[in-house]
Amino acid sequence: MMKGPPLDNKIISDQIHIAEDMLRVARDELEDERVQMESALAGEKRAKAFIEFLERADERRSALYPFSSVRDNYLSAGFGGVQANELERHRDYLNQMISYARRKENEVRRLEEMVALLEKDISQLQTVEGYGFGGILHFFAVKNLGWGQTALCNLGHHGDLPPRLNPPS
């Protein structure tokens, strides 16, 4: 004989309200982090373009030789006024922008997992809240059936013993 767990619907209801409040906060935070992530990804894209442009200065110089009259003016401008030889001085900052974008992506992923977990918890709590477990489960051994084929019955819900089982032919 087994007894079902004694569930208190008031406690379950309180848990649902707490989980819904946490879910609301998590969704708001997720929305804020997504906005920050989009900005960080745009910064990462700019940083990568900046690095790549400055790293290709020598390639650009040799490829643009037919335009010798305007090439020098074009190359002297660098990238928005920053020259290729200054890249190393700014590389730490640019790499920091790239890693910041990765951290924001990880934070958004973590918050999405938290929201999914809370949604699942709320769904499961709501399922249990209205149902509950009542009564005592009784095991009945049935003649000609092995232990693994024992019938399980909850007398509180059915009121009667299970219908007679016919042994297999």
C-alpha contacts under 8 A as a table, 3 or more apart, distances in Angstrom:
res1	aa1	res2	aa2	distance
1	M	136	I	6.82
1	M	137	L	5.72
1	M	138	H	4.87
1	M	139	F	6.30
2	M	136	I	5.91
2	M	137	L	5.34
2	M	138	H	6.90
3	K	135	G	6.95
3	K	136	I	4.89
3	K	137	L	6.47
4	G	133	F	5.51
4	G	134	G	6.21
4	G	135	G	6.78
4	G	136	I	6.47
4	G	137	L	7.73
5	P	133	F	6.40
6	P	132	G	7.95
6	P	133	F	7.00
6	P	134	G	7.89
7	L	12	I	7.92
7	L	132	G	6.23
7	L	133	F	7.19
8	D	11	I	5.45
8	D	12	I	6.42
9	N	12	I	4.90
9	N	13	S	5.90
9	N	129	E	5.56
9	N	130	G	7.72
9	N	132	G	7.91
10	K	13	S	5.04
10	K	14	D	6.19
11	I	14	D	5.04
11	I	15	Q	6.15
12	I	15	Q	4.97
12	I	16	I	6.18
12	I	125	L	6.49
12	I	129	E	6.08
13	S	16	I	5.05
13	S	17	H	6.36
13	S	129	E	7.02
14	D	17	H	5.14
14	D	18	I	6.22
15	Q	18	I	5.08
15	Q	19	A	6.02
15	Q	125	L	7.81
16	I	19	A	5.07
16	I	20	E	6.03
16	I	122	I	5.75
16	I	125	L	6.50
16	I	126	Q	7.26
17	H	20	E	5.03
17	H	21	D	6.20
18	I	21	D	5.13
18	I	22	M	6.21
19	A	22	M	5.01
19	A	23	L	5.96
19	A	118	L	6.34
19	A	121	D	7.63
19	A	122	I	6.49
20	E	23	L	4.90
20	E	24	R	6.14
20	E	118	L	7.73
20	E	122	I	7.19
21	D	24	R	5.12
21	D	25	V	6.36
22	M	25	V	5.16
22	M	26	A	6.01
22	M	118	L	7.75
23	L	26	A	4.98
23	L	27	R	6.01
23	L	115	V	6.07
23	L	118	L	6.06
23	L	119	E	7.30
24	R	27	R	5.22
24	R	28	D	6.29
25	V	28	D	5.15
25	V	29	E	6.13
26	A	29	E	5.05
26	A	30	L	5.92
26	A	111	L	6.70
26	A	114	M	7.34
26	A	115	V	6.30
27	R	30	L	4.90
27	R	31	E	6.17
27	R	111	L	7.90
27	R	115	V	6.69
28	D	31	E	5.17
28	D	32	D	6.36
29	E	32	D	5.08
29	E	33	E	6.08
29	E	111	L	7.79
30	L	33	E	5.05
30	L	34	R	6.07
30	L	108	V	6.19
30	L	111	L	5.79
30	L	112	E	7.03
31	E	34	R	5.12
31	E	35	V	6.44
32	D	35	V	5.25
32	D	36	Q	6.35
33	E	36	Q	4.96
33	E	37	M	5.87
33	E	104	K	6.90
33	E	107	E	7.29
33	E	108	V	6.03
34	R	37	M	4.87
34	R	38	E	6.14
34	R	104	K	7.91
34	R	108	V	6.32
35	V	38	E	5.23
35	V	39	S	6.44
36	Q	39	S	5.13
36	Q	40	A	6.08
36	Q	104	K	7.17
37	M	40	A	4.88
37	M	41	L	5.96
37	M	101	A	6.28
37	M	104	K	5.09
37	M	105	E	6.18
37	M	108	V	7.66
38	E	41	L	5.09
38	E	42	A	6.22
39	S	42	A	5.11
39	S	43	G	6.26
40	A	43	G	4.94
40	A	44	E	6.08
40	A	97	M	7.17
40	A	98	I	7.84
40	A	100	Y	6.67
40	A	101	A	4.72
40	A	104	K	7.28
41	L	44	E	4.87
41	L	45	K	6.13
41	L	98	I	7.83
41	L	101	A	5.35
42	A	45	K	5.06
42	A	46	R	6.29
43	G	46	R	5.10
43	G	47	A	6.09
43	G	97	M	6.46
43	G	98	I	7.51
43	G	101	A	7.78
44	E	47	A	5.02
44	E	48	K	6.10
44	E	94	L	7.83
44	E	97	M	5.74
44	E	98	I	4.76
44	E	101	A	6.36
45	K	48	K	5.22
45	K	49	A	6.16
46	R	49	A	5.10
46	R	50	F	6.03
47	A	50	F	5.02
47	A	51	I	6.14
47	A	94	L	5.45
47	A	95	N	7.79
47	A	97	M	7.09
47	A	98	I	7.20
48	K	51	I	5.13
48	K	52	E	6.02
48	K	94	L	7.78
48	K	98	I	7.93
49	A	52	E	5.15
49	A	53	F	5.95
50	F	53	F	5.24
50	F	54	L	6.27
50	F	79	F	7.11
51	I	54	L	5.35
51	I	55	E	6.02
51	I	87	L	7.17
51	I	91	R	7.81
51	I	94	L	7.93
52	E	55	E	5.06
52	E	56	R	6.27
53	F	56	R	5.37
53	F	57	A	6.89
53	F	79	F	7.16
54	L	57	A	5.46
54	L	78	G	7.27
54	L	79	F	6.89
54	L	83	Q	7.15
54	L	84	A	4.76
54	L	87	L	6.78
55	E	58	D	7.69
55	E	84	A	6.76
56	R	59	E	5.13
56	R	60	R	6.01
57	A	60	R	5.07
57	A	61	R	6.16
57	A	75	L	7.70
57	A	84	A	6.46
58	D	61	R	5.02
58	D	62	S	6.41
59	E	62	S	5.45
59	E	63	A	6.09
60	R	63	A	5.09
60	R	64	L	5.94
61	R	64	L	5.53
61	R	65	Y	6.64
61	R	71	R	7.64
61	R	75	L	7.27
62	S	65	Y	5.63
63	A	66	P	7.94
64	L	67	F	5.68
64	L	68	S	7.24
64	L	71	R	6.42
65	Y	68	S	5.44
65	Y	71	R	7.24
67	F	70	V	5.74
67	F	71	R	5.37
68	S	71	R	4.95
68	S	72	D	6.68
69	S	72	D	6.84
70	V	73	N	5.43
70	V	74	Y	6.24
71	R	74	Y	5.02
71	R	75	L	5.95
72	D	75	L	5.15
72	D	76	S	5.84
73	N	76	S	5.17
73	N	77	A	6.48
74	Y	77	A	5.57
74	Y	78	G	7.36
75	L	78	G	5.49
76	S	83	Q	7.47
77	A	80	G	6.50
77	A	81	G	5.15
77	A	82	V	7.27
77	A	83	Q	7.26
78	G	81	G	5.35
78	G	82	V	5.25
78	G	83	Q	4.55
78	G	84	A	6.56
79	F	82	V	5.11
79	F	83	Q	6.47
79	F	84	A	7.96
82	V	86	E	6.60
82	V	87	L	7.85
83	Q	86	E	5.45
83	Q	87	L	7.11
84	A	87	L	5.39
85	N	88	E	7.07
86	E	89	R	5.43
86	E	90	H	6.82
87	L	90	H	5.30
87	L	91	R	5.91
88	E	91	R	4.97
88	E	92	D	7.70
89	R	92	D	7.32
90	H	93	Y	5.46
90	H	94	L	6.30
91	R	94	L	5.01
91	R	95	N	5.97
92	D	95	N	5.14
92	D	96	Q	6.07
93	Y	96	Q	5.00
93	Y	97	M	6.38
94	L	97	M	5.10
94	L	98	I	6.45
95	N	98	I	5.01
95	N	99	S	6.20
96	Q	99	S	5.14
96	Q	100	Y	5.98
97	M	100	Y	5.05
97	M	101	A	6.42
98	I	101	A	5.28
98	I	102	R	6.64
99	S	102	R	4.97
99	S	103	R	6.27
100	Y	103	R	5.07
100	Y	104	K	6.26
101	A	104	K	5.14
101	A	105	E	6.25
102	R	105	E	5.09
102	R	106	N	6.25
103	R	106	N	5.07
103	R	107	E	6.13
104	K	107	E	4.99
104	K	108	V	6.15
105	E	108	V	5.17
105	E	109	R	6.19
106	N	109	R	5.03
106	N	110	R	6.13
107	E	110	R	5.04
107	E	111	L	6.19
108	V	111	L	5.12
108	V	112	E	6.09
109	R	112	E	5.08
109	R	113	E	6.30
110	R	113	E	5.18
110	R	114	M	6.28
111	L	114	M	4.89
111	L	115	V	6.13
112	E	115	V	5.13
112	E	116	A	6.21
113	E	116	A	5.11
113	E	117	L	6.13
114	M	117	L	5.06
114	M	118	L	6.18
115	V	118	L	5.18
115	V	119	E	6.10
116	A	119	E	5.13
116	A	120	K	6.20
117	L	120	K	5.16
117	L	121	D	6.12
118	L	121	D	4.94
118	L	122	I	6.08
119	E	122	I	5.21
119	E	123	S	6.22
120	K	123	S	5.08
120	K	124	Q	6.17
121	D	124	Q	5.16
121	D	125	L	6.03
122	I	125	L	5.10
122	I	126	Q	6.03
123	S	126	Q	5.20
123	S	127	T	6.23
124	Q	127	T	5.02
124	Q	128	V	6.32
125	L	128	V	5.18
125	L	129	E	5.86
126	Q	129	E	4.98
126	Q	130	G	6.76
127	T	130	G	6.19
127	T	131	Y	6.78
128	V	131	Y	5.20
128	V	132	G	5.79
129	E	132	G	6.33
134	G	156	G	7.10
135	G	154	N	6.67
135	G	155	L	7.15
135	G	156	G	5.09
135	G	157	H	7.62
136	I	154	N	6.16
136	I	155	L	7.19
136	I	156	G	7.10
137	L	152	L	6.94
137	L	153	C	5.83
137	L	154	N	4.66
137	L	155	L	7.07
138	H	152	L	6.33
138	H	153	C	5.69
138	H	154	N	6.33
138	H	155	L	7.53
139	F	150	T	6.91
139	F	151	A	6.28
139	F	152	L	5.19
139	F	153	C	6.64
140	F	150	T	6.26
140	F	151	A	5.71
140	F	152	L	6.68
140	F	153	C	7.79
141	A	145	L	7.59
141	A	147	W	7.23
141	A	150	T	5.32
141	A	151	A	6.75
142	V	145	L	5.70
142	V	150	T	6.42
142	V	151	A	7.25
142	V	165	L	7.70
144	N	167	P	6.34
145	L	148	G	7.99
145	L	149	Q	5.80
145	L	150	T	7.00
145	L	167	P	7.19
146	G	149	Q	5.35
146	G	150	T	6.88
147	W	150	T	5.45
151	A	162	P	7.81
153	C	158	H	7.95
153	C	161	L	7.16
153	C	162	P	6.66
154	N	157	H	5.81
154	N	158	H	6.48
155	L	158	H	5.22
155	L	159	G	4.96
155	L	160	D	6.19
155	L	161	L	7.03
156	G	159	G	5.87
158	H	161	L	7.65
